Amino acid sequence: MAQQLLGGPVAEAIYGELSERVEALRKQKVHPRLAIIRVGDDPANAAYERTVLKRAETVGIAVDVHELPADVNRLALYADIEGINVDARIHGCLMFRPLPSSLDELTACNMISPHKDVDGVGATSLAGVFMGLPEGFAPCTAEGCLKMLDFHGIEVRGKHVVVVGRSLVVGKPASMLLLARDATVTLCHSSTADLEAIMRAADIVVCATGNARAFGASCFSAGQVVLDVGTNTDADGVFCGDVDFVAVEPIVEGITPVPGGLGAVTTAVLLQHVVQAAEARER
Ligand code: NDP
C-alpha cells in the first residue's frame, strides 16, 4: 500500500512559518494584502476565493475582492489592474482565469506588475521560471509540486520525472522547476506516443491533464511517486483527480489523493507569495 502524500500537513507547515513572518511585518507597520480580481460568477472561482479568504484570515493577510461583471469591458478591467499596481497597500494580485472570451487574457495577465504577480501569470514571472531568475513568482501549483516532494522527503535530483500536461499553469513551469532541481524531465501531452510506457518508466509522475481518472494501473509501476494535480468532476459529479486512485494506490510507493493533495498546498504557496512580496517591498 502506498504512502498517501497529504497536502494538509505541507500547507500547515507553510502557514505556521507565514504567521511568524506576518507578525514580523506587522512590527514594521506592514500589513500584507492580496487583491483578487474575479470577473463573473463562476462557482469554482467563488469556491477557491472562499478558501483563500479563510486561510488568509488565519495567517493575518488582508484580502480585497474586486468583483467585476462578466460583461465588463477590457478598459475597465485594465483600469482595475492598474489601480492595484499603483496601490501601495496591496502586495499581491490574483486574477481568476479563464477570463470571458470578450477580454484579452494575455494582455491582462501581462499588465499585472511582476512585483505583485503572486499567481505567476505574467511573461516576466514565467521568464523567471524558465531562465532561473528571481523575477516575479512561479505559478503556485507548479511550485506546490516541489513543496509536496520536499516536505515528504522525496529526492528529485537525478530522478526521471514524467510530467503529463504542458500548460503554462502547471505542466511547463513544473517541468522547469524540476529541471532546475536536477531532475531529468520528460514533458508529455495529448500527442505523446506510447504515453503509458513513458509513464511506467518514471521515478516520479506528475499528472496535470484535467481528465477524470484517466490514468489507471497500466500507466504506473512499483516504487513510483505520483503527484495528481487534476481537479475534475466525474460523470456522477464526484470530485476526483486525473489518476484512478483506487487502482493505482496499491501499485506505487507514494501518491497524492484528490481531494486532500495538492489543492491545499497551492493556496498556501499563493499566500506565501503575498508575504514574500510584502517583505521584498520593505527591503
Ligand atoms: P489545460 O487544459 O490547460 O492543459 C491540459 C494539458 O494536458 C494539455 O497540455 C494537454 O495536452 C494535456 N492532456 C490532456 N489530455 C491528455 C491525455 N489524455 N494524455 C496526455 N496529455 C493530455 O489544464 P491545466 O494545466 O490548467 O490543468 C490541468 C488539471 O490540473 C485540471 O484538472 C485542473 O483543474 C488542475 N489544476 C489544479 C490545480 C490545483 O490547485 N490543484 C491548479 C491548476 C490546475 P495538449 O497540450 O496536447 O492539448
py3Dmol code that shows the C-alpha trace and the ligand (Angstrom):
import py3Dmol

protein = """\
ATOM      1  CA  MET A   1       0.000   0.000   0.000  1.00  0.00           C
ATOM      2  CA  ALA A   2       1.331   3.426  -0.963  1.00  0.00           C
ATOM      3  CA  GLN A   3       2.115   6.273   1.361  1.00  0.00           C
ATOM      4  CA  GLN A   4      -0.588   8.910   0.924  1.00  0.00           C
ATOM      5  CA  LEU A   5       1.158  12.203   0.331  1.00  0.00           C
ATOM      6  CA  LEU A   6      -1.244  14.555   2.054  1.00  0.00           C
ATOM      7  CA  GLY A   7      -1.276  18.263   1.315  1.00  0.00           C
ATOM      8  CA  GLY A   8      -2.716  19.358   4.661  1.00  0.00           C
ATOM      9  CA  PRO A   9       0.498  18.956   6.695  1.00  0.00           C
ATOM     10  CA  VAL A  10       2.525  20.659   3.937  1.00  0.00           C
ATOM     11  CA  ALA A  11       0.142  23.620   3.958  1.00  0.00           C
ATOM     12  CA  GLU A  12       0.079  23.785   7.767  1.00  0.00           C
ATOM     13  CA  ALA A  13       3.878  23.915   7.880  1.00  0.00           C
ATOM     14  CA  ILE A  14       3.803  26.826   5.413  1.00  0.00           C
ATOM     15  CA  TYR A  15       1.081  28.649   7.379  1.00  0.00           C
ATOM     16  CA  GLY A  16       2.997  28.192  10.629  1.00  0.00           C
ATOM     17  CA  GLU A  17       6.026  29.885   9.127  1.00  0.00           C
ATOM     18  CA  LEU A  18       3.888  32.567   7.456  1.00  0.00           C
ATOM     19  CA  SER A  19       2.200  33.589  10.719  1.00  0.00           C
ATOM     20  CA  GLU A  20       5.628  34.433  12.148  1.00  0.00           C
ATOM     21  CA  ARG A  21       6.646  36.365   9.047  1.00  0.00           C
ATOM     22  CA  VAL A  22       3.349  38.306   9.007  1.00  0.00           C
ATOM     23  CA  GLU A  23       3.883  39.177  12.676  1.00  0.00           C
ATOM     24  CA  ALA A  24       7.396  40.446  11.903  1.00  0.00           C
ATOM     25  CA  LEU A  25       5.972  42.604   9.077  1.00  0.00           C
ATOM     26  CA  ARG A  26       3.294  43.980  11.373  1.00  0.00           C
ATOM     27  CA  LYS A  27       6.002  45.182  13.749  1.00  0.00           C
ATOM     28  CA  GLN A  28       7.292  47.243  10.820  1.00  0.00           C
ATOM     29  CA  LYS A  29       3.727  48.527  10.265  1.00  0.00           C
ATOM     30  CA  VAL A  30       3.371  46.470   7.082  1.00  0.00           C
ATOM     31  CA  HIS A  31       0.092  44.582   6.596  1.00  0.00           C
ATOM     32  CA  PRO A  32       0.257  42.043   3.756  1.00  0.00           C
ATOM     33  CA  ARG A  33      -2.691  42.477   1.409  1.00  0.00           C
ATOM     34  CA  LEU A  34      -3.917  40.480  -1.590  1.00  0.00           C
ATOM     35  CA  ALA A  35      -6.312  41.768  -4.247  1.00  0.00           C
ATOM     36  CA  ILE A  36      -8.479  39.197  -6.031  1.00  0.00           C
ATOM     37  CA  ILE A  37      -9.998  40.068  -9.407  1.00  0.00           C
ATOM     38  CA  ARG A  38     -12.992  37.910 -10.198  1.00  0.00           C
ATOM     39  CA  VAL A  39     -14.818  38.518 -13.470  1.00  0.00           C
ATOM     40  CA  GLY A  40     -18.256  36.907 -13.497  1.00  0.00           C
ATOM     41  CA  ASP A  41     -19.609  34.364 -11.030  1.00  0.00           C
ATOM     42  CA  ASP A  42     -18.022  31.021 -11.907  1.00  0.00           C
ATOM     43  CA  PRO A  43     -18.828  28.753  -8.920  1.00  0.00           C
ATOM     44  CA  ALA A  44     -15.359  27.108  -8.931  1.00  0.00           C
ATOM     45  CA  ASN A  45     -13.689  30.516  -8.695  1.00  0.00           C
ATOM     46  CA  ALA A  46     -16.057  31.583  -5.931  1.00  0.00           C
ATOM     47  CA  ALA A  47     -15.236  28.382  -4.011  1.00  0.00           C
ATOM     48  CA  TYR A  48     -11.472  28.927  -4.339  1.00  0.00           C
ATOM     49  CA  GLU A  49     -11.955  32.563  -3.330  1.00  0.00           C
ATOM     50  CA  ARG A  50     -13.713  31.460  -0.109  1.00  0.00           C
ATOM     51  CA  THR A  51     -10.805  29.121   0.670  1.00  0.00           C
ATOM     52  CA  VAL A  52      -8.252  31.888   0.083  1.00  0.00           C
ATOM     53  CA  LEU A  53     -10.245  34.329   2.248  1.00  0.00           C
ATOM     54  CA  LYS A  54     -10.451  31.824   5.102  1.00  0.00           C
ATOM     55  CA  ARG A  55      -6.784  30.839   5.017  1.00  0.00           C
ATOM     56  CA  ALA A  56      -5.587  34.428   4.543  1.00  0.00           C
ATOM     57  CA  GLU A  57      -7.503  35.475   7.639  1.00  0.00           C
ATOM     58  CA  THR A  58      -5.882  32.751   9.754  1.00  0.00           C
ATOM     59  CA  VAL A  59      -2.377  33.991   8.909  1.00  0.00           C
ATOM     60  CA  GLY A  60      -3.228  37.711   9.052  1.00  0.00           C
ATOM     61  CA  ILE A  61      -3.272  38.603   5.357  1.00  0.00           C
ATOM     62  CA  ALA A  62      -5.964  41.070   4.252  1.00  0.00           C
ATOM     63  CA  VAL A  63      -7.862  40.364   1.024  1.00  0.00           C
ATOM     64  CA  ASP A  64      -9.805  42.793  -1.196  1.00  0.00           C
ATOM     65  CA  VAL A  65     -12.167  41.147  -3.682  1.00  0.00           C
ATOM     66  CA  HIS A  66     -12.699  43.076  -6.926  1.00  0.00           C
ATOM     67  CA  GLU A  67     -15.837  41.513  -8.357  1.00  0.00           C
ATOM     68  CA  LEU A  68     -16.402  42.606 -11.953  1.00  0.00           C
ATOM     69  CA  PRO A  69     -19.441  41.758 -14.092  1.00  0.00           C
ATOM     70  CA  ALA A  70     -18.995  39.053 -16.757  1.00  0.00           C
ATOM     71  CA  ASP A  71     -19.607  41.696 -19.451  1.00  0.00           C
ATOM     72  CA  VAL A  72     -17.015  44.128 -18.097  1.00  0.00           C
ATOM     73  CA  ASN A  73     -15.218  45.903 -20.927  1.00  0.00           C
ATOM     74  CA  ARG A  74     -11.493  45.471 -21.324  1.00  0.00           C
ATOM     75  CA  LEU A  75     -10.653  49.083 -20.461  1.00  0.00           C
ATOM     76  CA  ALA A  76     -12.473  48.800 -17.138  1.00  0.00           C
ATOM     77  CA  LEU A  77     -10.556  45.594 -16.377  1.00  0.00           C
ATOM     78  CA  TYR A  78      -7.241  47.222 -17.310  1.00  0.00           C
ATOM     79  CA  ALA A  79      -8.084  50.230 -15.116  1.00  0.00           C
ATOM     80  CA  ASP A  80      -8.753  47.887 -12.216  1.00  0.00           C
ATOM     81  CA  ILE A  81      -5.402  46.150 -12.709  1.00  0.00           C
ATOM     82  CA  GLU A  82      -3.586  49.488 -12.948  1.00  0.00           C
ATOM     83  CA  GLY A  83      -5.306  50.620  -9.768  1.00  0.00           C
ATOM     84  CA  ILE A  84      -3.966  47.541  -7.990  1.00  0.00           C
ATOM     85  CA  ASN A  85      -0.479  48.062  -9.441  1.00  0.00           C
ATOM     86  CA  VAL A  86      -0.224  51.601  -8.054  1.00  0.00           C
ATOM     87  CA  ASP A  87      -1.923  50.942  -4.703  1.00  0.00           C
ATOM     88  CA  ALA A  88       0.957  50.756  -2.214  1.00  0.00           C
ATOM     89  CA  ARG A  89      -1.240  48.952   0.342  1.00  0.00           C
ATOM     90  CA  ILE A  90      -1.607  45.941  -1.998  1.00  0.00           C
ATOM     91  CA  HIS A  91       1.250  43.418  -2.284  1.00  0.00           C
ATOM     92  CA  GLY A  92      -0.242  40.708  -4.480  1.00  0.00           C
ATOM     93  CA  CYS A  93      -2.871  40.243  -7.191  1.00  0.00           C
ATOM     94  CA  LEU A  94      -4.737  37.039  -8.079  1.00  0.00           C
ATOM     95  CA  MET A  95      -6.877  37.266 -11.216  1.00  0.00           C
ATOM     96  CA  PHE A  96      -9.154  34.299 -11.814  1.00  0.00           C
ATOM     97  CA  ARG A  97      -8.923  32.690 -15.236  1.00  0.00           C
ATOM     98  CA  PRO A  98     -10.095  31.951 -17.790  1.00  0.00           C
ATOM     99  CA  LEU A  99     -11.438  35.439 -18.372  1.00  0.00           C
ATOM    100  CA  PRO A 100     -14.554  35.722 -20.570  1.00  0.00           C
ATOM    101  CA  SER A 101     -13.603  35.353 -24.252  1.00  0.00           C
ATOM    102  CA  SER A 102     -14.526  39.003 -24.895  1.00  0.00           C
ATOM    103  CA  LEU A 103     -11.431  40.007 -22.894  1.00  0.00           C
ATOM    104  CA  ASP A 104      -7.767  39.761 -23.876  1.00  0.00           C
ATOM    105  CA  GLU A 105      -6.418  37.476 -21.157  1.00  0.00           C
ATOM    106  CA  LEU A 106      -2.792  37.627 -22.263  1.00  0.00           C
ATOM    107  CA  THR A 107      -2.709  41.417 -22.154  1.00  0.00           C
ATOM    108  CA  ALA A 108      -4.464  41.464 -18.779  1.00  0.00           C
ATOM    109  CA  CYS A 109      -2.013  38.933 -17.310  1.00  0.00           C
ATOM    110  CA  ASN A 110       0.967  40.920 -18.557  1.00  0.00           C
ATOM    111  CA  MET A 111      -0.432  44.131 -17.087  1.00  0.00           C
ATOM    112  CA  ILE A 112      -0.149  42.817 -13.532  1.00  0.00           C
ATOM    113  CA  SER A 113       3.050  44.215 -12.034  1.00  0.00           C
ATOM    114  CA  PRO A 114       5.647  41.406 -11.755  1.00  0.00           C
ATOM    115  CA  HIS A 115       6.169  42.547  -8.139  1.00  0.00           C
ATOM    116  CA  LYS A 116       2.511  41.705  -7.425  1.00  0.00           C
ATOM    117  CA  ASP A 117       2.081  38.742  -9.788  1.00  0.00           C
ATOM    118  CA  VAL A 118       1.757  36.229  -6.940  1.00  0.00           C
ATOM    119  CA  ASP A 119      -0.030  33.672  -9.149  1.00  0.00           C
ATOM    120  CA  GLY A 120       2.771  33.706 -11.744  1.00  0.00           C
ATOM    121  CA  VAL A 121       0.642  34.520 -14.788  1.00  0.00           C
ATOM    122  CA  GLY A 122       2.683  37.242 -16.491  1.00  0.00           C
ATOM    123  CA  ALA A 123       5.503  36.902 -19.007  1.00  0.00           C
ATOM    124  CA  THR A 124       8.091  38.249 -16.550  1.00  0.00           C
ATOM    125  CA  SER A 125       7.173  35.641 -13.932  1.00  0.00           C
ATOM    126  CA  LEU A 126       7.256  32.832 -16.493  1.00  0.00           C
ATOM    127  CA  ALA A 127      10.555  34.065 -17.912  1.00  0.00           C
ATOM    128  CA  GLY A 128      11.900  33.993 -14.357  1.00  0.00           C
ATOM    129  CA  VAL A 129      10.867  30.346 -14.019  1.00  0.00           C
ATOM    130  CA  PHE A 130      12.254  29.357 -17.401  1.00  0.00           C
ATOM    131  CA  MET A 131      15.510  31.323 -17.038  1.00  0.00           C
ATOM    132  CA  GLY A 132      16.034  30.547 -13.367  1.00  0.00           C
ATOM    133  CA  LEU A 133      15.913  34.247 -12.434  1.00  0.00           C
ATOM    134  CA  PRO A 134      14.327  35.744  -9.314  1.00  0.00           C
ATOM    135  CA  GLU A 135      11.742  37.694 -11.329  1.00  0.00           C
ATOM    136  CA  GLY A 136       8.066  37.649 -10.420  1.00  0.00           C
ATOM    137  CA  PHE A 137       6.654  34.442  -8.941  1.00  0.00           C
ATOM    138  CA  ALA A 138       6.289  30.834 -10.101  1.00  0.00           C
ATOM    139  CA  PRO A 139       2.754  29.561 -10.786  1.00  0.00           C
ATOM    140  CA  CYS A 140       1.514  28.338  -7.401  1.00  0.00           C
ATOM    141  CA  THR A 141       0.539  24.762  -8.284  1.00  0.00           C
ATOM    142  CA  ALA A 142       3.826  24.121 -10.091  1.00  0.00           C
ATOM    143  CA  GLU A 143       5.761  25.354  -7.069  1.00  0.00           C
ATOM    144  CA  GLY A 144       3.387  23.367  -4.858  1.00  0.00           C
ATOM    145  CA  CYS A 145       4.564  20.145  -6.534  1.00  0.00           C
ATOM    146  CA  LEU A 146       8.110  20.850  -5.335  1.00  0.00           C
ATOM    147  CA  LYS A 147       6.884  21.758  -1.846  1.00  0.00           C
ATOM    148  CA  MET A 148       4.971  18.477  -1.683  1.00  0.00           C
ATOM    149  CA  LEU A 149       8.023  16.426  -2.664  1.00  0.00           C
ATOM    150  CA  ASP A 150      10.359  18.329  -0.329  1.00  0.00           C
ATOM    151  CA  PHE A 151       8.036  18.072   2.675  1.00  0.00           C
ATOM    152  CA  HIS A 152       7.672  14.326   2.242  1.00  0.00           C
ATOM    153  CA  GLY A 153      11.434  13.892   1.847  1.00  0.00           C
ATOM    154  CA  ILE A 154      11.325  12.742  -1.783  1.00  0.00           C
ATOM    155  CA  GLU A 155      14.610  13.440  -3.562  1.00  0.00           C
ATOM    156  CA  VAL A 156      14.277  14.975  -7.016  1.00  0.00           C
ATOM    157  CA  ARG A 157      17.913  15.235  -8.070  1.00  0.00           C
ATOM    158  CA  GLY A 158      18.856  12.640 -10.689  1.00  0.00           C
ATOM    159  CA  LYS A 159      15.329  11.215 -10.815  1.00  0.00           C
ATOM    160  CA  HIS A 160      13.393  10.702 -14.019  1.00  0.00           C
ATOM    161  CA  VAL A 161      10.229  12.788 -13.689  1.00  0.00           C
ATOM    162  CA  VAL A 162       7.457  12.437 -16.253  1.00  0.00           C
ATOM    163  CA  VAL A 163       5.105  15.423 -16.345  1.00  0.00           C
ATOM    164  CA  VAL A 164       1.848  14.783 -18.212  1.00  0.00           C
ATOM    165  CA  GLY A 165       0.284  18.070 -19.365  1.00  0.00           C
ATOM    166  CA  ARG A 166       2.085  21.083 -20.838  1.00  0.00           C
ATOM    167  CA  SER A 167       0.012  24.107 -19.781  1.00  0.00           C
ATOM    168  CA  LEU A 168       1.685  27.306 -18.640  1.00  0.00           C
ATOM    169  CA  VAL A 169      -0.235  27.000 -15.379  1.00  0.00           C
ATOM    170  CA  VAL A 170       1.124  23.616 -14.305  1.00  0.00           C
ATOM    171  CA  GLY A 171       2.986  21.306 -16.690  1.00  0.00           C
ATOM    172  CA  LYS A 172       5.585  23.587 -18.283  1.00  0.00           C
ATOM    173  CA  PRO A 173       6.548  25.558 -15.161  1.00  0.00           C
ATOM    174  CA  ALA A 174       6.584  22.371 -13.038  1.00  0.00           C
ATOM    175  CA  SER A 175       8.939  20.820 -15.603  1.00  0.00           C
ATOM    176  CA  MET A 176      11.281  23.823 -15.428  1.00  0.00           C
ATOM    177  CA  LEU A 177      11.272  23.909 -11.623  1.00  0.00           C
ATOM    178  CA  LEU A 178      12.044  20.184 -11.519  1.00  0.00           C
ATOM    179  CA  LEU A 179      14.780  20.608 -14.110  1.00  0.00           C
ATOM    180  CA  ALA A 180      16.302  23.407 -12.040  1.00  0.00           C
ATOM    181  CA  ARG A 181      16.462  20.902  -9.182  1.00  0.00           C
ATOM    182  CA  ASP A 182      18.442  18.475 -11.366  1.00  0.00           C
ATOM    183  CA  ALA A 183      15.642  16.082 -12.236  1.00  0.00           C
ATOM    184  CA  THR A 184      15.627  14.550 -15.719  1.00  0.00           C
ATOM    185  CA  VAL A 185      12.267  15.650 -17.073  1.00  0.00           C
ATOM    186  CA  THR A 186      10.082  14.220 -19.828  1.00  0.00           C
ATOM    187  CA  LEU A 187       7.180  16.521 -20.668  1.00  0.00           C
ATOM    188  CA  CYS A 188       4.198  14.721 -22.229  1.00  0.00           C
ATOM    189  CA  HIS A 189       0.948  15.878 -23.804  1.00  0.00           C
ATOM    190  CA  SER A 190      -2.066  14.652 -25.736  1.00  0.00           C
ATOM    191  CA  SER A 191       0.001  13.689 -28.813  1.00  0.00           C
ATOM    192  CA  THR A 192       2.712  11.807 -26.925  1.00  0.00           C
ATOM    193  CA  ALA A 193       3.190   8.349 -28.430  1.00  0.00           C
ATOM    194  CA  ASP A 194       3.345   5.367 -26.077  1.00  0.00           C
ATOM    195  CA  LEU A 195       2.488   7.533 -23.093  1.00  0.00           C
ATOM    196  CA  GLU A 196       1.777   4.588 -20.785  1.00  0.00           C
ATOM    197  CA  ALA A 197       5.263   3.111 -21.310  1.00  0.00           C
ATOM    198  CA  ILE A 198       6.886   6.507 -20.703  1.00  0.00           C
ATOM    199  CA  MET A 199       4.909   6.953 -17.513  1.00  0.00           C
ATOM    200  CA  ARG A 200       5.754   3.442 -16.276  1.00  0.00           C
ATOM    201  CA  ALA A 201       9.484   4.138 -16.727  1.00  0.00           C
ATOM    202  CA  ALA A 202       9.468   7.236 -14.484  1.00  0.00           C
ATOM    203  CA  ASP A 203      10.578   7.565 -10.871  1.00  0.00           C
ATOM    204  CA  ILE A 204       8.083  10.369 -10.292  1.00  0.00           C
ATOM    205  CA  VAL A 205       4.938  11.092 -12.342  1.00  0.00           C
ATOM    206  CA  VAL A 206       3.097  14.429 -12.282  1.00  0.00           C
ATOM    207  CA  CYS A 207      -0.375  14.244 -13.870  1.00  0.00           C
ATOM    208  CA  ALA A 208      -1.924  17.593 -14.845  1.00  0.00           C
ATOM    209  CA  THR A 209      -4.350  16.985 -17.717  1.00  0.00           C
ATOM    210  CA  GLY A 210      -7.876  17.602 -16.454  1.00  0.00           C
ATOM    211  CA  ASN A 211      -9.228  14.129 -17.345  1.00  0.00           C
ATOM    212  CA  ALA A 212     -11.132  12.395 -14.564  1.00  0.00           C
ATOM    213  CA  ARG A 213      -9.370   9.134 -13.512  1.00  0.00           C
ATOM    214  CA  ALA A 214      -7.837   8.803 -16.998  1.00  0.00           C
ATOM    215  CA  PHE A 215      -4.610   7.189 -15.792  1.00  0.00           C
ATOM    216  CA  GLY A 216      -5.049   3.684 -14.391  1.00  0.00           C
ATOM    217  CA  ALA A 217      -2.915   0.746 -13.314  1.00  0.00           C
ATOM    218  CA  SER A 218      -1.370   0.239 -16.770  1.00  0.00           C
ATOM    219  CA  CYS A 219       0.386   3.647 -16.543  1.00  0.00           C
ATOM    220  CA  PHE A 220       2.288   3.010 -13.306  1.00  0.00           C
ATOM    221  CA  SER A 221       4.868   0.689 -11.787  1.00  0.00           C
ATOM    222  CA  ALA A 222       6.175  -0.271  -8.363  1.00  0.00           C
ATOM    223  CA  GLY A 223       8.295   2.227  -6.457  1.00  0.00           C
ATOM    224  CA  GLN A 224       6.934   5.333  -8.171  1.00  0.00           C
ATOM    225  CA  VAL A 225       5.779   8.572  -6.592  1.00  0.00           C
ATOM    226  CA  VAL A 226       2.655  10.076  -8.178  1.00  0.00           C
ATOM    227  CA  LEU A 227       1.540  13.693  -7.891  1.00  0.00           C
ATOM    228  CA  ASP A 228      -2.044  14.040  -9.097  1.00  0.00           C
ATOM    229  CA  VAL A 229      -2.683  17.701  -9.888  1.00  0.00           C
ATOM    230  CA  GLY A 230      -6.033  17.102 -11.618  1.00  0.00           C
ATOM    231  CA  THR A 231      -9.149  18.579 -10.101  1.00  0.00           C
ATOM    232  CA  ASN A 232     -12.060  17.107 -12.020  1.00  0.00           C
ATOM    233  CA  THR A 233     -15.686  16.175 -11.612  1.00  0.00           C
ATOM    234  CA  ASP A 234     -16.619  12.742 -12.947  1.00  0.00           C
ATOM    235  CA  ALA A 235     -19.854  11.802 -14.729  1.00  0.00           C
ATOM    236  CA  ASP A 236     -21.523  11.240 -11.333  1.00  0.00           C
ATOM    237  CA  GLY A 237     -20.471  14.668 -10.078  1.00  0.00           C
ATOM    238  CA  VAL A 238     -17.736  13.235  -7.834  1.00  0.00           C
ATOM    239  CA  PHE A 239     -14.627  15.372  -7.353  1.00  0.00           C
ATOM    240  CA  CYS A 240     -11.526  13.418  -8.417  1.00  0.00           C
ATOM    241  CA  GLY A 241      -8.046  13.601  -9.857  1.00  0.00           C
ATOM    242  CA  ASP A 242      -6.516  12.538 -13.172  1.00  0.00           C
ATOM    243  CA  VAL A 243      -5.322   9.272 -11.628  1.00  0.00           C
ATOM    244  CA  ASP A 244      -7.552   6.317 -10.822  1.00  0.00           C
ATOM    245  CA  PHE A 245      -6.549   6.347  -7.175  1.00  0.00           C
ATOM    246  CA  VAL A 246      -8.187   3.061  -6.201  1.00  0.00           C
ATOM    247  CA  ALA A 247      -6.422   1.147  -8.995  1.00  0.00           C
ATOM    248  CA  VAL A 248      -3.043   2.875  -8.684  1.00  0.00           C
ATOM    249  CA  GLU A 249      -2.550   3.273  -4.947  1.00  0.00           C
ATOM    250  CA  PRO A 250      -1.766  -0.466  -4.380  1.00  0.00           C
ATOM    251  CA  ILE A 251       0.964  -0.356  -7.049  1.00  0.00           C
ATOM    252  CA  VAL A 252       3.042   2.746  -6.322  1.00  0.00           C
ATOM    253  CA  GLU A 253       5.123   3.875  -3.354  1.00  0.00           C
ATOM    254  CA  GLY A 254       3.557   7.295  -2.786  1.00  0.00           C
ATOM    255  CA  ILE A 255       0.550   9.145  -4.204  1.00  0.00           C
ATOM    256  CA  THR A 256      -1.302  12.400  -3.566  1.00  0.00           C
ATOM    257  CA  PRO A 257      -5.046  11.894  -3.036  1.00  0.00           C
ATOM    258  CA  VAL A 258      -7.713  14.114  -4.623  1.00  0.00           C
ATOM    259  CA  PRO A 259      -9.143  15.754  -2.628  1.00  0.00           C
ATOM    260  CA  GLY A 260      -6.537  16.084   0.109  1.00  0.00           C
ATOM    261  CA  GLY A 261      -3.413  16.545  -2.006  1.00  0.00           C
ATOM    262  CA  LEU A 262      -2.016  19.469  -3.949  1.00  0.00           C
ATOM    263  CA  GLY A 263      -5.015  21.812  -3.711  1.00  0.00           C
ATOM    264  CA  ALA A 264      -4.253  22.872  -0.141  1.00  0.00           C
ATOM    265  CA  VAL A 265      -0.576  23.378  -0.992  1.00  0.00           C
ATOM    266  CA  THR A 266      -1.458  25.643  -3.930  1.00  0.00           C
ATOM    267  CA  THR A 267      -3.395  28.005  -1.640  1.00  0.00           C
ATOM    268  CA  ALA A 268      -0.559  28.041   0.895  1.00  0.00           C
ATOM    269  CA  VAL A 269       2.002  28.867  -1.814  1.00  0.00           C
ATOM    270  CA  LEU A 270      -0.196  31.731  -3.063  1.00  0.00           C
ATOM    271  CA  LEU A 271      -0.294  33.277   0.417  1.00  0.00           C
ATOM    272  CA  GLN A 272       3.425  32.647   0.864  1.00  0.00           C
ATOM    273  CA  HIS A 273       3.995  34.682  -2.301  1.00  0.00           C
ATOM    274  CA  VAL A 274       1.939  37.569  -0.873  1.00  0.00           C
ATOM    275  CA  VAL A 275       4.121  37.643   2.240  1.00  0.00           C
ATOM    276  CA  GLN A 276       7.256  37.358   0.109  1.00  0.00           C
ATOM    277  CA  ALA A 277       6.062  40.320  -1.993  1.00  0.00           C
ATOM    278  CA  ALA A 278       5.438  42.387   1.142  1.00  0.00           C
ATOM    279  CA  GLU A 279       8.887  41.518   2.515  1.00  0.00           C
ATOM    280  CA  ALA A 280      10.558  42.332  -0.805  1.00  0.00           C
ATOM    281  CA  ARG A 281       8.940  45.779  -0.841  1.00  0.00           C
ATOM    282  CA  GLU A 282      10.390  46.546   2.587  1.00  0.00           C
ATOM    283  CA  ARG A 283      13.929  45.618   1.645  1.00  0.00           C
TER     284      ARG A 283
END
"""
ligand_1 = """\
48
NDP
P -5.034 22.545 -19.538
O -6.316 22.088 -20.138
O -4.575 23.930 -19.762
O -3.853 21.578 -20.055
C -4.028 20.199 -20.043
C -2.790 19.558 -20.603
O -2.958 18.150 -20.515
C -2.511 19.879 -22.057
O -1.124 20.094 -22.222
C -2.976 18.636 -22.806
O -2.223 18.334 -23.966
C -2.701 17.566 -21.784
N -3.581 16.421 -21.938
C -4.931 16.418 -21.981
N -5.386 15.157 -22.099
C -4.304 14.361 -22.147
C -4.121 12.970 -22.267
N -5.157 12.125 -22.329
N -2.870 12.478 -22.276
C -1.810 13.316 -22.200
N -1.913 14.636 -22.058
C -3.156 15.159 -22.046
O -5.140 22.198 -17.980
P -4.365 22.813 -16.707
O -2.915 22.536 -16.835
O -4.822 24.183 -16.435
O -4.975 21.897 -15.549
C -4.765 20.516 -15.540
C -5.523 19.935 -14.363
O -4.971 20.468 -13.165
C -7.003 20.288 -14.328
O -7.723 19.196 -13.762
C -7.060 21.462 -13.406
O -8.324 21.603 -12.791
C -5.994 21.053 -12.413
N -5.439 22.170 -11.658
C -5.352 22.015 -10.310
C -4.822 22.997 -9.541
C -4.683 22.770 -8.069
O -4.548 23.718 -7.331
N -4.677 21.528 -7.591
C -4.418 24.281 -10.117
C -4.417 24.304 -11.566
C -4.955 23.284 -12.301
P -2.186 19.299 -25.249
O -1.288 20.436 -24.890
O -1.601 18.431 -26.304
O -3.591 19.715 -25.501
"""
view = py3Dmol.view(width=600, height=400)
view.addModel(protein, "pdb")
view.setStyle({"model": 0}, {"cartoon": {"style": "trace"}})
view.addModel(ligand_1, "xyz")
view.setStyle({"model": 1}, {"stick": {}})
view.zoomTo()
view.show()
